[in-house]
Amino acid sequence: MDLTLHNAPANAIRSQSDDGVTIGQQHYTKSLLVSGQQLNDDWSVTDPAQLDRDQARLMLDWQPELVIVGTGATLTFPPATFAASIMAAHVGLESMHNAAACRTFNILLDEGRAVLLALIFPAT
C-alpha cells in the first residue's frame, strides 16, 4: 500500500506491506522505532508480548507525546506493565495493526506532532 504524502516529512512511511515498510528510499523488514527526527532499525522486539518496562523507558527517552505500537498483521494489546509505564509518564498510547499504525503515524507526523511509531515485525 502506497502511503506517500505530498510534502512528506523525512521519516514518513512511503509504503507498507505485511513484510516491511519503506521510509525514504530504504525498505525495512524487521521491527523498528521511528519518529520525525530519529530511526532505530536495530530494535530487537519481534512480538508485542516482549514489551515491558525497559522497552517503555527506551521509548520515553525519545520524548514523544504519543506512542503508536504497530503489532503486526493483527491487533494485539501490549502487556499491562508496558502500557502502565507509558501512561504514567503522561504519554498517550495506541495499539493497532501495522497498516493502521503507519497511516496514523503519517497523519500525526504531517501535523508536526511528537509521535513515536514502534513497528513490530515477527522474526524471520
Helices and strands as residue ranges (DSSP letters): E 13-17, E 20-23, E 26-28, E 32-34, E 39-40, G 48-50, H 53-60, E 66-70, H 80-88, E 92-96, H 98-110, E 115-119
